[in-house]
């Protein structure tokens, strides 16, 4: 029986390590990153329709004005790409319910694209091989393949080449959103400006970080968290440094900016510790503040009607 609609979810991503190399002639920077999917989710519902359309809702007070509502939305691009590849003649309406902050360095758009691929694949009963979906995801954006895979993974190329990484146990993060987003291209331009005239080495993932993940050594992991985009992002938004300091002062094991920012992340020793750190930060008036567990699975079908 053909489904009338399908809802799929995909998680936010964080970078436990984000090493950025020198800009290449094509404008991209080589990356060496360790991704982790955390339990902030976007849900995408697709249904047959005469033409492609997208609507967006959100919760937890998320700002949605920067999400495009036309064919430039990456979810629409994902649905069209899958349809063209599979020879599907027909369109879908796409409803996105966002739980991931917009322009927050958490790859919410990539999550929408991954969830759309999975939802449309189920709606159209295509049973596309996972390897093929990963290739389509890489065409859509650097973080989309990881949004499909989830868990903890190594990323290379410009982030689109993904391989699973060994990570023992669970990890609890306090996530502090910002009312104002940061443009990823702007942060990369600032990175280039900061390093103008310098030799920027090819990025590598520290052995110490991988050892900490394999051993579930949270204190060692906290010492090895690194984001090469943090310094340029803080030049653009210096007030974020105060938030990072406040989280450490509230007893977080470690702090870093998520991706290109402005979301701030704080590593905690468990759920209770995350709730404690979150409460301290809320008392300071920063936020919104939430706690999220990682790693979690990648994009998957949630409901079919």
Protein Blocks (a to p, Z undefined) as FASTA:
>chain_A
ZZfbdcddddddddfbdcdddddfkopacddddddddfbdcdddddddfbdcdddddeeh
iafklpccbfklmklmmmmmmmmmnopacddddddddfbdehklnommmmmmmmmmmmmm
mmnonopafklmmmmmmmnomklmmmmngmjdddehjopaccddddehjddddddddfbd
cdfklmmmmmmmmmgoiacddddddfklmmmmmnopaklmmmmgccfklmmmmmmmmmlm
mmmmmmmmnopabdcdehjbjadcdddfbfklmmmmmmmmmmnopacddddddddddddd
fbdZZ
